[in-house]
C-alpha cells in the first residue's frame, strides 16, 4: 500500500510539472561563463517559478558564478519545482566574506512546500572557506509538522565540493529521496537529517568531509525547540526523529568525525556501508545530556538496524554510548539497536565499544587488530564474533568498588555465544549475571580468561589453547575475588608449561573467592594441575571440581 500511494503521489507531481512551464536560466540573463555574477538571474528565475506556481528550471552547460553574499538559488515556499543541470553545468560559489568565512548557501529550499526535484546539480566553492561557517551546498528548511513541513523532495545525482558547512542538510522534512549524492572536502557533515521522517538514501559518498558523512540527528529538549531555518530539539522519540528512514550504499573516506552518526533517532535502517580512515568512528550511536564536554543532547535511539558494514583505519569501528556511563535515566541509556554482519580492521582504539547503554544486540562480527570493550552495560547480546589480534574486555561497572559493597553490583544480564578470540584474551571485571557459551580462545599472551570481582555468572563449552605466549602467567584461567561462578565443559590445551589450568585466587576479609564450580575439565599438557587454589586466611572458601 505504501508503495502504491508513493507511486500515485509521484504521478500527480509529474502530471503537475508537465503542465507547468519549462524555463531556461539563460532567459534571465545568466552568462554561465564563470566570470559574470549570475546571482540576479537566479533570483529572477526563482521569482518567476513562484508566480507560475512551479515549473522546471534548466541550467545548460556552463559555470554559473555566485559572487554575491547570499546569492544562491532560493526557493521560498514554492511547490512543484524541478531544477535540472545539464552535464557540464556548475554552480560556482565565489562569495566568501572578507574574513574568509562562508557567504551563503548554494541552493536553499524553505517550507512549507511540496514536490521539489533537484537533478544532476553540482555546487562548488571556488575557494575553501577559512573555517566551518555559513555555506551549505543544499539547505532544506522545513518544520516537523505535517502542515508546515517540506515534503516529497527528490535529490538525484548531485554533488558538492568544498562547502563551507554541510554538503546537504534537511531540517523538518518529510518523504525525502536522495540518490547518488557525493560530497568532497566539506567543512561540516556530508548529508545531515534533523527532525525529518520517511527518508530514503540510496547512495551517498563522502570524501574528506569535515564532520560525519551521514547523520541522522534530532536533539533533545524538555519542550520542542526550533523554527524554520534552525535545528530542532524534541522532548521524546516520535515520528519526527527521522523515523521510517532507510540508507543504503554509504561510502565514507577520510576526514574528521565519523562515517555515520545516529543520535536521538527512531526506526532507522542502514545497510551496505564502507568507512575508511575517519578520525572518529566508523559508526557512532550516542545519547546523553549536555555536560562540560558535550554541547548537544540526544535521547537514546531505538528500533535501529545496521547491517553489512566494513570499517577500517578509524579510531573506533562501532561505538554505542551515552555521555554519562551511570544508569541514571532510561531515556538516555535504554537503546534498541541491532547490528549484524560487520567487518572491522586496524582501528586505533577499539573495534567495538559499548559504554553506559542497554538493549544492544550484535551478531556476526569479524574484527582484526584491535580490542573490544563492553563497559557499564546491561541487557546486551553478542552472537557469532571472531576477534583476531585483540582482547575482549567486559567491565560490568566502570568505577572501582569497595569489596565490602560487592553485592551492590548491578545486574548486567549480558549474554555472549559463539565467540572466537585469536591472539587475544578475555578479561572480565565487576560483572553480575554474565553468561558465556561456546568460547574458543587461542594464542593468548598470558591467561586466556581473567575474572575479577564478578558474581553469579556462568561459562559453558570453553576451548582454551596455546596460551601464555609471553610467558607472563602460568595459568589458563584466573579467578580473583569472585563468587558463585560456574564453568562447564572446559578444554585446556597447552604446549607451554603451565602450573594449572585454573588459579582460584583469594582476596581480603571483605571479599574472598567462593562457590566456584568446574565441571568436565579436560587438560592436555604435561605436568599441569587441573586447579590451584590459593590458601591462607583469605583463600578460597568453597570450590569443587566435578568429574
C-alpha positions as CSV (number, residue, x, y, z in Angstrom):
1,X,0.0,0.0,0.0
2,X,2.8,2.4,0.9
3,X,4.5,1.8,-2.4
4,X,1.2,2.3,-4.3
5,X,0.5,5.6,-2.5
6,X,4.0,6.8,-3.2
7,X,3.6,6.0,-6.9
8,X,0.3,7.9,-7.0
9,X,1.9,11.0,-5.4
10,X,4.9,10.9,-7.8
11,X,2.5,10.5,-10.7
12,X,0.5,13.6,-9.5
13,X,3.7,15.6,-9.2
14,X,4.9,14.6,-12.7
15,X,1.5,15.5,-14.2
16,X,1.6,18.9,-12.4
17,X,5.2,19.5,-13.5
18,X,4.3,18.7,-17.2
19,X,1.5,21.3,-17.1
20,X,3.9,24.0,-15.8
21,X,6.4,25.9,-18.0
22,X,10.0,24.9,-18.6
23,X,12.4,27.8,-18.0
24,X,16.0,28.2,-19.1
25,X,18.3,30.1,-16.7
26,X,19.8,31.9,-19.7
27,X,16.4,33.6,-20.3
28,X,17.0,35.6,-17.1
29,X,20.4,36.9,-18.1
30,X,22.7,34.2,-16.7
31,X,26.0,34.2,-18.5
32,X,27.3,30.9,-17.3
33,X,30.9,31.9,-18.2
34,X,32.4,31.7,-14.7
35,X,33.2,35.4,-14.7
36,X,29.9,37.3,-14.5
37,X,27.9,37.3,-11.3
38,X,24.7,35.3,-12.1
39,X,23.1,35.9,-8.6
40,X,20.5,38.3,-10.0
41,X,19.5,35.8,-12.7
42,X,18.9,33.1,-10.1
43,X,16.8,35.4,-8.1
44,X,14.6,36.4,-11.1
45,X,14.2,32.8,-12.1
46,X,13.0,31.9,-8.6
47,X,10.5,34.7,-8.6
48,X,9.1,33.5,-12.0
49,X,8.7,30.0,-10.7
50,X,6.8,31.3,-7.7
51,X,4.5,33.4,-9.8
52,X,3.9,30.5,-12.1
53,X,3.0,28.1,-9.3
54,X,6.1,26.0,-10.1
55,X,7.8,24.6,-13.2
56,X,11.1,23.3,-14.4
57,X,14.3,25.4,-14.3
58,X,17.1,24.2,-16.6
59,X,20.8,25.1,-16.5
60,X,22.6,24.4,-19.7
61,X,26.3,23.5,-19.6
62,X,28.4,26.4,-18.1
63,X,29.8,27.8,-14.9
64,X,27.3,29.9,-13.1
65,X,29.2,32.1,-10.7
66,X,27.7,33.4,-7.5
67,X,29.6,36.5,-6.4
68,X,27.0,38.0,-4.0
69,X,26.7,37.1,-0.4
70,X,23.5,35.0,0.0
71,X,23.1,34.9,-3.8
72,X,22.5,31.3,-4.4
73,X,19.2,29.8,-5.7
74,X,16.4,30.3,-3.1
75,X,13.1,28.6,-3.4
76,X,10.9,30.1,-0.7
77,X,7.6,28.3,0.0
78,X,7.5,27.2,-3.7
79,X,5.9,23.8,-4.6
80,X,6.0,21.8,-7.8
81,X,9.6,22.9,-8.8
82,X,12.1,20.9,-10.7
83,X,15.7,22.1,-11.2
84,X,17.9,20.3,-13.7
85,X,21.6,20.8,-14.5
86,X,22.9,19.6,-17.9
87,X,26.2,17.8,-17.9
88,X,28.9,20.4,-17.5
89,X,26.8,22.8,-15.6
90,X,28.3,24.1,-12.3
91,X,27.1,26.5,-9.6
92,X,30.3,28.2,-8.6
93,X,30.2,29.8,-5.1
94,X,32.6,32.7,-5.1
95,X,31.0,34.7,-2.3
96,X,33.2,34.2,0.8
97,X,33.2,37.1,3.2
98,X,36.3,39.3,3.5
99,X,37.3,37.3,6.6
100,X,37.3,34.1,4.5
101,X,34.1,32.6,6.0
102,X,31.2,31.3,4.0
103,X,28.8,33.8,2.4
104,X,25.7,31.8,1.9
105,X,24.3,28.5,0.6
106,X,24.2,27.1,-2.9
107,X,20.5,26.1,-3.1
108,X,18.0,26.9,-0.3
109,X,14.5,25.4,-0.2
110,X,12.1,26.8,2.5
111,X,8.8,25.3,3.6
112,X,6.0,24.8,3.8
113,X,6.2,23.4,0.2
114,X,5.9,20.1,-1.6
115,X,7.1,18.3,-4.7
116,X,10.7,19.5,-5.2
117,X,13.1,17.8,-7.5
118,X,16.8,18.5,-8.0
119,X,18.7,16.6,-10.7
120,X,22.4,16.5,-11.6
121,X,23.3,19.6,-9.7
122,X,26.9,20.4,-8.9
123,X,27.7,23.0,-6.3
124,X,31.3,24.0,-6.0
125,X,33.1,26.6,-3.9
126,X,35.8,28.4,-5.8
127,X,37.9,28.8,-2.7
128,X,37.6,26.8,0.5
129,X,36.3,28.8,3.5
130,X,38.7,29.7,6.2
131,X,36.7,27.7,8.7
132,X,33.4,26.0,9.2
133,X,30.8,28.7,8.5
134,X,27.7,29.8,6.7
135,X,27.5,27.8,3.4
136,X,25.7,24.6,2.8
137,X,25.6,23.1,-0.7
138,X,21.9,22.3,-0.3
139,X,19.8,23.5,2.6
140,X,16.2,22.4,3.2
141,X,14.4,24.4,5.8
142,X,11.1,22.7,6.8
143,X,9.3,22.2,10.1
144,X,8.5,18.9,12.0
145,X,4.7,19.3,11.5
146,X,2.6,17.8,8.7
147,X,1.1,21.2,7.9
148,X,4.4,23.2,7.8
149,X,6.9,20.7,6.5
150,X,8.8,20.4,3.3
151,X,7.6,17.2,1.7
152,X,8.1,15.0,-1.3
153,X,11.7,16.0,-2.0
154,X,13.9,14.2,-4.5
155,X,17.6,15.0,-5.0
156,X,19.3,12.8,-7.5
157,X,22.9,12.6,-8.9
158,X,24.0,15.8,-7.2
159,X,27.4,16.7,-5.8
160,X,29.1,19.3,-3.6
161,X,32.7,20.3,-3.4
162,X,34.4,22.4,-0.6
163,X,31.3,23.6,1.1
164,X,31.8,26.0,4.0
165,X,29.5,23.8,6.1
166,X,27.4,20.7,5.1
167,X,27.0,19.1,1.7
168,X,23.3,18.9,2.2
169,X,21.2,19.5,5.4
170,X,17.5,18.6,5.7
171,X,15.6,20.0,8.7
172,X,11.9,19.2,9.4
173,X,11.4,17.5,6.0
174,X,9.1,14.6,5.1
175,X,9.2,11.9,2.4
176,X,12.7,12.6,1.1
177,X,14.6,10.6,-1.5
178,X,18.4,11.2,-2.0
179,X,20.1,9.1,-4.7
180,X,23.8,9.1,-5.7
181,X,25.0,12.1,-3.7
182,X,28.7,12.9,-3.5
183,X,30.4,15.3,-1.1
184,X,34.1,16.2,-1.2
185,X,36.1,18.3,1.3
186,X,33.2,19.9,3.2
187,X,33.8,21.7,6.5
188,X,30.8,20.1,8.1
189,X,28.6,17.0,7.6
190,X,28.2,15.4,4.2
191,X,24.5,14.6,4.4
192,X,22.6,15.6,7.6
193,X,19.0,14.9,8.6
194,X,17.5,16.7,11.6
195,X,13.9,16.1,12.8
196,X,12.8,14.5,9.5
197,X,10.7,11.5,8.7
198,X,10.4,8.9,5.9
199,X,13.9,9.4,4.3
200,X,15.4,7.1,1.7
201,X,19.1,7.4,0.9
202,X,20.3,5.3,-2.0
203,X,23.9,6.0,-2.5
204,X,26.0,8.7,-0.6
205,X,29.7,9.1,-0.9
206,X,31.7,11.4,1.4
207,X,35.4,12.1,0.7
208,X,37.4,14.1,3.3
209,X,34.3,15.5,4.9
210,X,35.0,17.8,7.9
211,X,32.3,16.0,10.0
212,X,30.1,13.0,9.7
213,X,29.5,11.7,6.2
214,X,25.9,10.7,7.0
215,X,24.0,11.8,10.1
216,X,20.5,11.1,11.4
217,X,20.3,13.5,14.4
218,X,17.5,15.0,16.4
219,X,18.4,17.0,19.5
220,X,16.6,16.8,22.9
221,X,14.8,19.5,24.9
222,X,12.1,19.2,27.5
223,X,9.9,21.3,25.3
224,X,10.1,21.4,21.5
225,X,12.6,24.0,20.2
226,X,13.5,25.3,16.8
227,X,11.9,27.2,14.0
228,X,12.2,27.1,10.2
229,X,15.8,27.6,9.3
230,X,17.2,26.3,12.6
231,X,17.9,22.9,14.1
232,X,15.1,21.2,16.1
233,X,15.1,19.6,19.5
234,X,12.2,17.4,20.6
235,X,11.1,16.1,24.0
236,X,10.5,12.4,23.1
237,X,11.1,9.9,20.3
238,X,8.3,10.3,17.8
239,X,7.7,10.3,14.0
240,X,9.9,13.4,13.5
241,X,13.0,11.7,15.0
242,X,14.0,10.6,11.5
243,X,11.6,7.7,11.8
244,X,10.9,5.4,8.9
245,X,14.2,6.2,7.3
246,X,16.5,3.9,5.2
247,X,20.0,4.4,4.0
248,X,21.9,2.1,1.7
249,X,25.2,2.2,-0.2
250,X,27.1,4.6,2.1
251,X,30.8,5.2,1.4
252,X,33.0,7.4,3.6
253,X,36.7,8.0,3.1
254,X,39.0,10.3,5.1
255,X,38.2,13.4,7.0
256,X,37.1,14.2,10.6
257,X,34.4,12.8,12.9
258,X,32.5,9.7,11.8
259,X,31.3,7.8,8.8
260,X,27.8,7.6,10.2
261,X,26.2,9.2,13.3
262,X,22.8,8.3,14.8
263,X,21.6,10.4,17.7
264,X,18.0,10.7,19.0
265,X,16.7,8.6,16.2
266,X,13.8,6.1,15.9
267,X,13.1,3.4,13.3
268,X,16.2,3.8,11.1
269,X,17.7,1.0,8.9
270,X,21.1,1.2,7.4
271,X,23.0,-1.3,5.2
272,X,25.9,-1.6,2.8
273,X,28.3,0.7,4.5
274,X,32.1,1.1,3.9
275,X,34.1,3.6,6.0
276,X,37.9,4.1,5.7
277,X,40.2,6.4,7.6
278,X,37.9,8.6,9.6
279,X,39.4,10.4,12.6
280,X,36.5,9.3,14.7
281,X,34.3,6.2,14.4
282,X,33.1,4.1,11.5
283,X,29.6,4.3,13.1
284,X,28.7,6.1,16.3
285,X,25.3,5.9,18.1
286,X,25.2,8.2,21.1
287,X,22.9,9.8,23.6
288,X,23.1,11.9,26.8
289,X,22.6,15.3,28.4
290,X,24.6,18.5,28.0
291,X,27.8,18.4,30.1
292,X,31.1,20.2,30.3
293,X,32.3,18.2,27.2
294,X,29.0,17.8,25.3
295,X,27.3,20.8,23.8
296,X,24.3,18.9,22.5
297,X,21.9,16.4,24.0
298,X,20.1,13.4,22.5
299,X,17.7,10.7,23.6
300,X,18.7,7.0,23.3
301,X,18.0,5.8,19.7
302,X,15.5,2.9,19.3
303,X,14.5,0.5,16.7
304,X,17.8,0.9,14.8
305,X,19.1,-1.8,12.4
306,X,22.5,-1.7,10.8
307,X,23.8,-4.5,8.6
308,X,26.6,-5.2,6.1
309,X,29.3,-2.9,7.3
310,X,33.0,-2.6,6.6
311,X,35.2,-0.3,8.7
312,X,39.0,0.1,8.7
313,X,41.6,2.6,9.8
314,X,39.4,4.6,12.1
315,X,39.7,5.4,15.8
316,X,36.9,3.1,16.7
317,X,34.8,0.8,14.4
318,X,31.4,0.8,16.2
319,X,30.8,3.0,19.3
320,X,27.4,2.9,21.1
321,X,27.4,5.1,24.2
322,X,25.8,7.6,26.5
323,X,27.8,10.5,27.8
324,X,27.2,9.7,31.4
325,X,28.1,6.0,31.9
326,X,25.8,5.7,35.0
327,X,22.3,4.2,34.6
328,X,20.5,7.3,35.9
329,X,17.9,8.0,33.3
330,X,16.4,5.3,30.9
331,X,15.6,8.0,28.3
332,X,19.3,8.2,27.7
333,X,20.6,4.6,28.3
334,X,17.8,2.4,27.1
335,X,18.7,1.8,23.5
336,X,17.2,-0.6,21.0
337,X,19.9,-1.3,18.5
338,X,20.7,-4.4,16.3
339,X,23.9,-4.6,14.3
340,X,25.0,-7.5,12.2
341,X,27.5,-8.6,9.5
342,X,30.3,-6.2,10.4
343,X,33.9,-6.4,9.4
344,X,36.3,-4.1,11.3
345,X,40.0,-3.9,11.0
346,X,43.0,-1.8,12.1
347,X,41.2,0.7,14.3
348,X,43.5,2.7,16.7
349,X,41.3,2.4,19.8
350,X,38.5,-0.2,19.7
351,X,36.9,-2.4,17.2
352,X,33.7,-2.3,19.2
353,X,32.9,-0.2,22.2
354,X,29.7,-0.2,24.2
355,X,29.5,2.2,27.2
356,X,26.7,3.1,29.5
357,X,23.9,1.5,27.4
358,X,21.4,-1.3,27.4
359,X,19.4,-3.0,24.7
360,X,22.1,-3.6,22.1
361,X,22.3,-6.8,20.1
362,X,25.4,-7.7,18.0
363,X,25.7,-10.6,15.6
364,X,28.2,-11.9,13.0
365,X,31.3,-9.7,13.6
366,X,34.8,-10.2,12.3
367,X,37.4,-7.8,13.7
368,X,41.1,-7.6,13.3
369,X,43.8,-5.7,15.0
370,X,42.1,-4.1,18.0
371,X,40.3,-4.8,21.2
372,X,36.6,-4.9,22.2
373,X,35.2,-3.1,25.2
374,X,31.9,-3.5,27.0
375,X,31.7,-1.0,29.9
376,X,28.8,-0.5,32.3
377,X,26.2,-2.1,30.1
378,X,23.1,-4.2,30.7
379,X,20.8,-6.4,28.8
380,X,23.1,-6.8,25.8
381,X,23.7,-9.7,23.5
382,X,26.6,-10.8,21.3
383,X,26.4,-13.8,19.0
384,X,29.0,-15.1,16.5
385,X,32.1,-13.0,16.8
386,X,35.5,-13.7,15.5
387,X,38.1,-11.4,17.2
388,X,41.6,-11.5,15.8
389,X,44.7,-9.8,17.3
390,X,42.7,-8.2,20.1
391,X,41.5,-8.6,23.6
392,X,37.8,-8.6,24.8
393,X,37.2,-6.6,28.0
394,X,33.8,-6.8,29.8
395,X,33.6,-4.4,32.6
396,X,30.2,-4.5,34.3
397,X,30.9,-1.4,36.3
398,X,33.5,1.0,35.3
399,X,34.3,2.5,38.7
400,X,36.2,0.5,41.2
401,X,34.1,-0.9,44.0
402,X,34.7,-1.4,47.7
403,X,34.9,-5.2,48.2
404,X,32.6,-4.9,51.2
405,X,29.9,-3.5,48.9
406,X,30.3,-6.0,46.1
407,X,26.7,-7.1,46.4
408,X,25.6,-3.7,45.1
409,X,26.9,-4.6,41.6
410,X,24.1,-4.0,39.1
411,X,22.7,-6.9,37.2
412,X,24.4,-6.8,33.8
413,X,22.4,-9.6,32.1
414,X,25.0,-9.9,29.3
415,X,24.9,-13.0,27.1
416,X,27.7,-14.0,24.7
417,X,27.6,-17.1,22.5
418,X,29.9,-18.4,19.7
419,X,32.9,-16.3,20.5
420,X,36.3,-16.9,19.0
421,X,39.4,-14.9,20.1
422,X,42.8,-15.4,18.3
423,X,45.9,-13.8,19.8
424,X,44.0,-12.1,22.5
425,X,42.3,-12.8,25.8
426,X,39.0,-12.4,27.7
427,X,39.1,-10.0,30.7
428,X,36.1,-9.7,33.0
429,X,35.7,-7.3,35.8
430,X,32.9,-6.3,38.2
431,X,30.1,-8.2,36.4
432,X,27.0,-9.7,37.8
433,X,24.9,-12.2,35.7
434,X,27.2,-12.8,32.8
435,X,26.5,-15.8,30.6
436,X,29.0,-17.1,28.0
437,X,28.6,-20.1,25.8
438,X,30.8,-21.7,23.2
439,X,34.1,-19.8,23.6
440,X,37.3,-20.6,21.7
441,X,40.4,-18.7,22.7
442,X,43.9,-19.4,21.3
443,X,47.3,-17.8,21.3
444,X,46.8,-15.5,24.3
445,X,49.9,-13.7,25.5
446,X,49.0,-14.5,29.1
447,X,45.9,-16.1,30.7
448,X,43.1,-16.9,28.3
449,X,40.5,-15.8,30.8
450,X,40.7,-13.5,33.8
451,X,37.8,-12.9,36.1
452,X,37.9,-10.3,38.8
453,X,35.2,-9.2,41.3
454,X,32.4,-11.0,39.4
455,X,29.2,-12.6,40.8
456,X,26.6,-15.1,39.7
457,X,28.0,-15.9,36.2
458,X,28.4,-18.9,34.1
459,X,30.7,-20.2,31.3
460,X,30.0,-23.3,29.2
461,X,31.9,-25.1,26.4
462,X,35.3,-23.3,26.6
463,X,38.2,-24.4,24.5
464,X,41.4,-22.7,25.6
465,X,44.5,-23.4,23.5
466,X,48.2,-22.3,23.2
467,X,48.0,-19.6,25.9
468,X,50.8,-17.8,27.8
469,X,52.8,-17.0,24.7
470,X,54.5,-14.1,26.5
471,X,55.3,-16.4,29.5
472,X,53.8,-13.9,32.0
473,X,51.4,-16.2,33.8
474,X,51.3,-20.0,34.5
475,X,47.5,-20.3,34.3
476,X,44.9,-20.6,31.6
477,X,42.0,-19.2,33.7
478,X,42.4,-16.9,36.7
479,X,39.6,-16.1,39.1
480,X,40.1,-13.5,41.9
481,X,37.6,-12.0,44.4
482,X,34.6,-13.6,42.7
483,X,31.7,-15.6,43.9
484,X,29.2,-18.1,42.5
485,X,30.9,-18.8,39.2
486,X,30.1,-22.0,37.2
487,X,32.3,-23.5,34.4
488,X,31.0,-26.4,32.4
489,X,32.9,-28.4,29.7
490,X,36.3,-26.8,29.6
491,X,39.2,-28.0,27.5
492,X,42.7,-26.6,28.1
493,X,45.4,-27.5,25.6
494,X,48.9,-26.0,26.0
495,X,52.3,-26.8,24.5
496,X,53.9,-24.4,27.0
497,X,54.4,-25.4,30.6
498,X,51.6,-24.2,32.9
499,X,51.2,-24.6,36.6
500,X,47.5,-25.1,36.5
501,X,44.5,-24.8,34.2
502,X,42.7,-22.7,36.8
503,X,44.0,-20.5,39.5
504,X,41.4,-19.7,42.2
505,X,42.7,-16.5,43.9
506,X,42.0,-15.2,47.4
507,X,41.1,-11.7,48.3
508,X,40.6,-9.9,51.6
509,X,38.4,-10.3,54.6
510,X,35.6,-8.5,52.7
511,X,35.7,-10.5,49.5
512,X,37.1,-13.9,49.1
513,X,36.7,-16.2,46.1
514,X,33.9,-18.5,46.9
515,X,31.4,-21.0,45.4
516,X,33.4,-21.9,42.3
517,X,32.2,-24.9,40.3
518,X,34.1,-26.5,37.5
519,X,32.5,-29.4,35.5
520,X,34.1,-31.6,32.9
521,X,37.6,-30.1,32.9
522,X,39.9,-31.7,30.3
523,X,43.6,-30.9,30.5
524,X,46.2,-31.6,27.7
525,X,49.5,-30.5,29.0
526,X,52.3,-32.3,30.8
527,X,52.6,-31.6,34.5
528,X,49.7,-29.2,34.7
529,X,47.5,-29.2,37.7
530,X,43.8,-29.0,37.0
531,X,43.2,-26.4,39.7
532,X,45.4,-24.4,42.0
533,X,43.6,-22.8,44.9
534,X,45.2,-20.1,47.0
535,X,45.5,-20.8,50.7
536,X,45.9,-18.5,53.7
537,X,43.4,-16.7,55.9
538,X,41.6,-15.2,52.8
539,X,42.0,-18.1,50.4
540,X,39.2,-19.8,48.5
541,X,36.4,-20.9,50.9
542,X,34.3,-23.3,48.7
543,X,35.1,-24.7,45.3
544,X,34.6,-28.0,43.6
545,X,35.9,-29.7,40.5
546,X,33.3,-32.2,39.4
547,X,34.2,-35.2,37.3
